Amino acid sequence: MDDSGQLVSSWKQYPADDPNTGWVGWSNFPNPPGVIQDITTVKLPDDRPQLIVATDEGEFTKIKVDAHPDAAWTEWNGF
């Protein structure tokens, strides 16, 4: 998250296990509703990342990728 509260993202280019592979530049990542107060990540059993966010609206929201590694992130969903 940057100083203005915007989520940003970068990822390692393919093949990710090659130490010489570069990283993609930072880009904005869609924010959930409200102002972010806390954020954490977890690794799902199938190795997909999941973001869990608390906002000032009192909602905990999450976003996770589809099973395919190149798939887009899902929309934000409330718990």
Buried (B, 14 or more C-beta within 10 A) or exposed (E): EEEEEEBEEEEEEEEEEEEEEEEEEEEEBEBBEBEBEEBEEEEEEEEBEBBBBBBEEEBEBBBBBEEEEEEEBEEBEEE
